[in-house]
Amino acid sequence: MTDSIEDFIYKNRIKKQLDRLSEKYKDKRVLIYGTGKLFQKIKELYSFDNFNVVGVSDVKYYDLPELETEYNYKIYTPDKIVKAKPDIILCCLQQYSSVLPSLKFYLRNKNCNAKIFFISQNIKFCKFLMLNITKYIHEIKKHLVQNIKKNNTVYIVDDFGIKTEYNKKIRGLNISFLGSGNTIILHEDSLSKFKNTSIVCKNNCSFSIKRPVKYISNSEFYLSADNNVFEAGANFYCIGAKICLTFEPNLSLRIGSNCMFAEKLYIRTSDAHTVYDMATGRIINKGQDINIGNKVWLGYNTTILKGAVIPDNTIVASNSLVNKPFQESNTILAGIPAKVVKTGVNWDVKQPSLFSDFYE
């Protein structure tokens, strides 16, 4: 049990939190709720000497009169906590959910304004979070209102190149802003070219498609890390892509003109998880930009990963995976991972039977 308690203390960085709390409330009267194994181990390793501890409380003391413990702290049974006149109640517990409702109810009925803190197992996100959950949620909502959806702008460019802000809903396109400072630029003729498509932006992201747009349907564009950039050139045609600029900031996906994307296409600039060298600790799979040239045809169920470069006039065969830069134009890429399987080719959107008089 000792090892598990020490592990809990280490993982939750409790010493660092105690130091911060004692500095912030050094002149306040502190009552500690919970004197079990966690309390004992903390006192053994670090002590509570930096706090002005006026007493301790625990359910195990319920039938005892007020007395001094072996820790030289005065005991207050849970129903007499207010007698200690605490400014702060520090819940020294690994599991606190069962205590929270009763403690809040007791203090409210005793008109006690003591602040209550607990040591959280989810300390990475909420450190010494106050037990007043209602107030916490209120503050979070206030923060969101103040900081989210600020300076997010959708612009429409007309045939004369004049850019104006657009605040109406675009049929077939759902735009979600998770943060602020985002810019989306579309051409006027594209407003009727979307179907079942979504764009998600976090902070300071840029999304733009040049005119004219051929057709975009059943596609998802996630710019859900900061400072991501998506750019597509003229005559963009996409009928089923999931494009993820997520997890890492400052990454871009740039697509040239006259590109055609088939169904079940997956593009991502980051692996999401980290691979590192054990000897040096160096990350070896950082996210990278992706660049797709002009007149590129991506076949059905293809995957394009970080660092990929696809030159002009390239065909990527169905079910292929491109995970590196290529240099030569007018090629066919195929395989997992993709490699050049044919050179000296080009492609056209027309069906073979309509392409030329030489069709046999």
C-alpha positions as a printed NumPy array, in Angstrom:
array([[  0.   ,   0.   ,   0.   ],
       [  2.897,   2.348,   0.775],
       [  4.162,   2.107,  -2.779],
       [  0.735,   2.841,  -4.264],
       [  0.296,   5.927,  -2.068],
       [  3.752,   7.212,  -2.996],
       [  2.948,   6.592,  -6.638],
       [ -0.277,   8.556,  -6.247],
       [  1.608,  11.442,  -4.637],
       [  4.24 ,  11.436,  -7.366],
       [  1.862,  11.183, -10.317],
       [ -0.359,  13.969,  -9.018],
       [  2.586,  16.229,  -8.154],
       [  1.094,  16.784,  -4.733],
       [  4.187,  18.34 ,  -3.183],
       [  4.256,  21.051,  -5.831],
       [  0.595,  21.739,  -5.295],
       [  0.938,  21.886,  -1.539],
       [  3.782,  24.378,  -1.904],
       [  1.69 ,  26.614,  -4.124],
       [ -1.338,  26.378,  -1.896],
       [  0.622,  27.106,   1.27 ],
       [  2.202,  30.156,  -0.358],
       [ -1.132,  31.473,  -1.591],
       [ -2.945,  30.925,   1.711],
       [ -0.076,  31.19 ,   4.188],
       [ -2.03 ,  33.473,   6.532],
       [ -5.27 ,  31.475,   6.402],
       [ -6.638,  28.978,   8.899],
       [ -6.557,  25.504,   7.347],
       [ -8.53 ,  22.475,   8.464],
       [ -7.535,  19.139,   6.929],
       [-10.345,  16.719,   6.151],
       [ -9.145,  13.133,   5.898],
       [ -6.416,  11.586,   8.075],
       [ -5.971,   8.254,   6.356],
       [ -2.986,   6.737,   4.558],
       [ -2.605,   9.607,   2.09 ],
       [ -2.535,  12.19 ,   4.878],
       [ -0.061,  10.121,   6.884],
       [  2.289,   9.606,   3.942],
       [  2.224,  13.301,   2.982],
       [  2.969,  14.275,   6.573],
       [  5.802,  11.759,   6.666],
       [  7.367,  12.916,   3.41 ],
       [  6.667,  16.651,   3.407],
       [  4.714,  17.632,   6.544],
       [  2.065,  20.343,   6.702],
       [  4.315,  22.782,   8.553],
       [  3.887,  25.444,   5.874],
       [  0.18 ,  25.625,   6.61 ],
       [ -1.537,  27.207,   9.567],
       [ -3.34 ,  23.975,  10.442],
       [ -6.028,  24.596,  13.063],
       [ -7.32 ,  21.033,  13.156],
       [ -8.217,  17.834,  11.372],
       [-11.475,  16.025,  10.724],
       [-12.506,  12.571,   9.578],
       [-15.549,  10.31 ,   9.881],
       [-13.543,   7.933,  12.033],
       [-13.541,  10.558,  14.787],
       [-17.314,  10.848,  14.916],
       [-17.747,   9.319,  18.36 ],
       [-14.754,  11.023,  19.912],
       [-14.676,  14.26 ,  21.88 ],
       [-12.365,  17.045,  20.8  ],
       [ -8.8  ,  16.008,  21.604],
       [ -5.264,  16.177,  20.355],
       [ -4.103,  13.422,  17.994],
       [ -0.72 ,  11.832,  17.686],
       [ -0.098,  14.437,  14.984],
       [ -0.559,  17.281,  17.472],
       [ -3.593,  18.565,  15.611],
       [ -6.926,  19.212,  17.255],
       [ -9.714,  16.88 ,  16.17 ],
       [-13.091,  18.178,  14.994],
       [-15.833,  15.709,  14.258],
       [-17.45 ,  16.328,  10.837],
       [-20.508,  17.972,  12.391],
       [-18.358,  20.49 ,  14.292],
       [-15.948,  21.641,  11.596],
       [-17.188,  25.232,  11.765],
       [-15.984,  25.465,  15.361],
       [-12.447,  25.503,  14.003],
       [-13.328,  28.719,  12.117],
       [-11.422,  27.558,   9.032],
       [-10.731,  29.76 ,   6.037],
       [ -9.647,  26.744,   3.989],
       [-10.729,  23.104,   4.122],
       [ -8.177,  20.846,   2.457],
       [ -9.599,  17.41 ,   1.624],
       [ -6.677,  15.031,   1.832],
       [ -8.439,  12.137,   0.145],
       [ -7.817,   9.859,  -2.797],
       [-11.532,   9.434,  -3.334],
       [-13.613,  12.525,  -2.651],
       [-16.925,  12.118,  -4.514],
       [-18.813,  10.715,  -1.512],
       [-17.661,  13.59 ,   0.683],
       [-18.511,  16.447,  -1.624],
       [-22.351,  16.631,  -1.323],
       [-22.417,  16.27 ,   2.462],
       [-19.635,  18.758,   3.048],
       [-21.182,  21.366,   0.769],
       [-24.588,  20.935,   2.423],
       [-23.115,  21.195,   5.91 ],
       [-21.177,  24.393,   5.198],
       [-24.105,  26.024,   3.442],
       [-26.402,  25.364,   6.384],
       [-23.822,  26.659,   8.855],
       [-23.275,  29.832,   6.804],
       [-19.608,  28.983,   6.577],
       [-17.686,  30.6  ,   3.716],
       [-14.597,  28.429,   3.952],
       [-13.013,  27.571,   0.614],
       [-12.793,  23.868,  -0.029],
       [-10.013,  22.187,  -2.003],
       [ -9.317,  18.558,  -2.721],
       [ -6.4  ,  16.573,  -4.053],
       [ -7.681,  15.328,  -7.392],
       [ -6.759,  12.121,  -9.151],
       [ -7.213,  14.018, -12.405],
       [ -4.72 ,  16.625, -11.298],
       [ -3.356,  17.117, -14.806],
       [ -6.516,  18.979, -15.674],
       [ -7.87 ,  20.415, -12.456],
       [ -5.065,  20.528,  -9.861],
       [ -6.514,  21.793,  -6.542],
       [ -9.993,  22.344,  -7.972],
       [-12.502,  23.969,  -5.642],
       [-15.354,  21.729,  -4.655],
       [-17.854,  24.355,  -5.603],
       [-18.59 ,  22.683,  -8.921],
       [-21.317,  25.139,  -9.834],
       [-18.947,  28.071,  -9.524],
       [-16.262,  26.218, -11.448],
       [-18.608,  25.472, -14.35 ],
       [-19.771,  29.08 , -14.314],
       [-16.191,  30.31 , -14.575],
       [-15.454,  27.924, -17.415],
       [-18.535,  29.067, -19.32 ],
       [-17.556,  32.676, -18.702],
       [-14.084,  31.965, -20.052],
       [-15.522,  30.293, -23.143],
       [-17.853,  33.179, -23.834],
       [-14.999,  35.645, -23.49 ],
       [-12.468,  33.76 , -25.573],
       [-14.179,  31.434, -28.024],
       [-15.647,  32.516, -31.353],
       [-13.865,  35.855, -31.416],
       [-12.618,  37.312, -34.674],
       [-13.728,  34.335, -36.734],
       [-14.651,  35.449, -40.227],
       [-16.067,  33.869, -43.35 ],
       [-15.339,  35.873, -46.506],
       [-16.935,  35.544, -49.912],
       [-15.033,  36.749, -52.973],
       [-17.088,  37.833, -56.008],
       [-16.19 ,  37.758, -59.691],
       [-14.498,  41.141, -59.374],
       [-12.213,  39.962, -56.585],
       [-14.025,  41.975, -53.941],
       [-13.975,  40.238, -50.556],
       [-16.896,  40.742, -48.175],
       [-17.791,  39.218, -44.844],
       [-20.526,  36.578, -45.044],
       [-22.691,  35.751, -42.021],
       [-25.378,  33.563, -43.573],
       [-25.569,  29.801, -43.383],
       [-24.169,  28.033, -46.445],
       [-26.345,  25.194, -47.608],
       [-24.557,  21.854, -47.458],
       [-21.65 ,  23.278, -45.431],
       [-21.367,  23.292, -41.641],
       [-18.661,  25.563, -40.21 ],
       [-17.603,  25.196, -36.556],
       [-15.184,  27.504, -34.755],
       [-13.594,  26.06 , -31.611],
       [-11.432,  29.098, -30.98 ],
       [-10.654,  32.551, -32.32 ],
       [ -8.848,  34.327, -35.142],
       [ -9.917,  31.921, -37.901],
       [-10.448,  32.927, -41.532],
       [-12.39 ,  31.075, -44.218],
       [-12.289,  32.406, -47.797],
       [-14.648,  31.02 , -50.446],
       [-15.639,  32.239, -53.867],
       [-19.19 ,  33.311, -54.565],
       [-19.721,  30.53 , -57.078],
       [-18.857,  27.881, -54.455],
       [-21.925,  28.582, -52.303],
       [-23.974,  26.084, -54.276],
       [-21.205,  23.484, -54.646],
       [-21.179,  21.948, -51.153],
       [-23.08 ,  18.912, -49.935],
       [-22.834,  17.223, -46.534],
       [-19.476,  18.872, -45.809],
       [-18.008,  20.323, -42.604],
       [-15.109,  22.582, -41.649],
       [-13.773,  22.745, -38.077],
       [-11.224,  25.396, -37.025],
       [ -9.474,  25.955, -33.7  ],
       [ -7.295,  29.082, -33.349],
       [ -5.799,  31.3  , -36.062],
       [ -6.459,  28.804, -38.833],
       [ -6.867,  29.65 , -42.497],
       [ -9.089,  27.805, -44.984],
       [ -9.396,  28.904, -48.624],
       [-10.519,  27.508, -51.967],
       [-10.025,  29.436, -55.211],
       [-12.622,  29.839, -57.952],
       [-14.192,  28.067, -59.601],
       [-15.138,  25.121, -57.383],
       [-16.262,  21.973, -59.17 ],
       [-17.979,  20.076, -56.347],
       [-17.296,  19.138, -52.709],
       [-19.435,  16.531, -50.967],
       [-19.364,  14.138, -48.004],
       [-16.092,  15.602, -46.808],
       [-14.66 ,  16.72 , -43.455],
       [-11.933,  19.311, -42.999],
       [-10.438,  19.431, -39.484],
       [ -8.094,  22.323, -38.722],
       [ -8.278,  21.543, -35.028],
       [ -4.817,  22.617, -33.937],
       [ -3.599,  26.211, -33.87 ],
       [ -2.297,  28.043, -36.962],
       [ -3.224,  25.332, -39.457],
       [ -3.566,  26.219, -43.144],
       [ -5.651,  24.565, -45.861],
       [ -5.469,  25.877, -49.417],
       [ -6.978,  24.444, -52.584],
       [ -6.694,  25.82 , -56.098],
       [ -9.287,  26.291, -58.824],
       [-11.537,  23.481, -60.102],
       [-11.259,  21.49 , -56.88 ],
       [-13.343,  18.309, -56.994],
       [-13.748,  16.176, -53.874],
       [-16.473,  13.603, -53.237],
       [-15.539,  11.967, -49.953],
       [-12.45 ,  13.021, -48.011],
       [-11.465,  13.226, -44.372],
       [ -8.713,  15.805, -44.054],
       [ -7.079,  16.141, -40.636],
       [ -4.75 ,  18.966, -39.718],
       [ -4.983,  18.032, -36.067],
       [ -2.914,  17.466, -32.906],
       [  0.063,  19.625, -33.984],
       [  0.073,  23.373, -34.724],
       [  1.607,  25.316, -37.622],
       [  1.024,  22.646, -40.259],
       [ -0.405,  23.092, -43.745],
       [ -2.015,  21.21 , -46.602],
       [ -1.707,  22.956, -49.971],
       [ -3.426,  21.61 , -53.069],
       [ -2.919,  22.897, -56.605],
       [ -5.508,  23.567, -59.29 ],
       [ -7.566,  21.045, -61.294],
       [ -7.288,  18.271, -58.698],
       [ -9.784,  15.438, -58.377],
       [-10.234,  13.491, -55.138],
       [-12.206,  10.235, -55.132],
       [-14.183,   8.696, -52.276],
       [-12.804,   7.455, -48.937],
       [ -9.748,   9.666, -49.096],
       [ -7.801,  10.204, -45.865],
       [ -5.178,  12.923, -45.418],
       [ -3.408,  13.795, -42.152],
       [ -0.375,  15.93 , -41.305],
       [  0.334,  14.337, -37.907],
       [  0.529,  10.837, -36.422],
       [ -1.252,  12.104, -33.271],
       [  0.946,   9.929, -31.014],
       [  4.66 ,  10.259, -30.336],
       [  7.492,   8.004, -31.43 ],
       [ 10.844,   8.893, -29.846],
       [ 14.419,   7.675, -29.713],
       [ 15.015,   5.91 , -26.385],
       [ 18.659,   6.934, -26.219],
       [ 18.186,  10.653, -26.832],
       [ 14.491,  11.276, -26.143],
       [ 14.268,  12.97 , -29.549],
       [ 10.881,  12.845, -31.254],
       [ 11.25 ,  11.124, -34.607],
       [  7.73 ,  11.474, -36.025],
       [  6.909,  15.167, -35.811],
       [  4.099,  16.388, -38.05 ],
       [  4.959,  17.764, -41.491],
       [  3.257,  19.791, -44.199],
       [  1.684,  18.066, -47.19 ],
       [  1.898,  19.506, -50.708],
       [ -0.175,  18.276, -53.629],
       [  0.575,  19.739, -57.06 ],
       [ -1.634,  20.757, -59.98 ],
       [ -3.844,  18.256, -61.769],
       [ -3.462,  15.397, -59.282],
       [ -5.953,  12.536, -59.262],
       [ -6.219,  10.688, -55.956],
       [ -7.97 ,   7.358, -56.407],
       [-10.528,   5.59 , -54.235],
       [ -9.51 ,   4.788, -50.643],
       [ -6.084,   6.416, -50.779],
       [ -4.204,   7.688, -47.727],
       [ -1.804,  10.646, -47.71 ],
       [  0.385,  11.08 , -44.621],
       [  2.687,  13.747, -43.18 ],
       [  5.552,  14.936, -45.362],
       [  4.005,  13.712, -48.606],
       [  4.725,  15.682, -51.778],
       [  2.791,  14.742, -54.913],
       [  4.029,  16.466, -58.098],
       [  1.924,  17.875, -60.954],
       [ -0.012,  15.538, -63.267],
       [  0.251,  12.578, -60.896],
       [ -2.214,   9.71 , -60.527],
       [ -2.357,   7.924, -57.171],
       [ -3.916,   4.5  , -57.639],
       [ -6.767,   3.229, -55.477],
       [ -5.906,   1.776, -52.056],
       [ -2.45 ,   3.357, -52.051],
       [ -0.583,   5.069, -49.198],
       [  1.723,   8.032, -49.875],
       [  4.042,   8.855, -46.967],
       [  7.044,  10.572, -48.551],
       [  7.937,  13.267, -51.105],
       [  8.063,  12.435, -54.82 ],
       [  9.791,  14.623, -57.405],
       [  8.892,  13.383, -60.892],
       [  5.714,  14.635, -62.573],
       [  3.488,  12.663, -64.965],
       [  3.645,   9.399, -63.056],
       [  1.371,   6.807, -61.509],
       [  1.977,   6.051, -57.822],
       [  0.658,   2.81 , -56.38 ],
       [  1.121,   0.487, -53.423],
       [  1.574,   0.54 , -49.641],
       [  3.75 ,   2.483, -49.339],
       [  3.348,   4.021, -52.778],
       [  6.099,   3.968, -55.37 ],
       [  6.334,   5.039, -59.009],
       [  4.896,   2.264, -61.187],
       [  4.626,   4.142, -64.495],
       [  6.123,   7.32 , -65.957],
       [  5.363,   9.545, -68.937],
       [  1.577,   9.602, -68.394],
       [ -1.124,  12.191, -67.925],
       [ -4.858,  12.051, -67.314],
       [ -8.109,  13.762, -68.254],
       [-11.515,  13.995, -66.589],
       [-13.288,  12.731, -69.716],
       [-14.32 ,   9.127, -69.939],
       [-12.036,   7.072, -72.195],
       [-14.777,   6.671, -74.806],
       [-15.101,  10.447, -75.069],
       [-11.468,  11.412, -74.833],
       [-10.416,  11.203, -78.503],
       [-11.246,   9.803, -81.898],
       [ -8.539,   7.171, -81.407],
       [-10.51 ,   5.281, -78.759],
       [-10.954,   1.684, -79.799]])
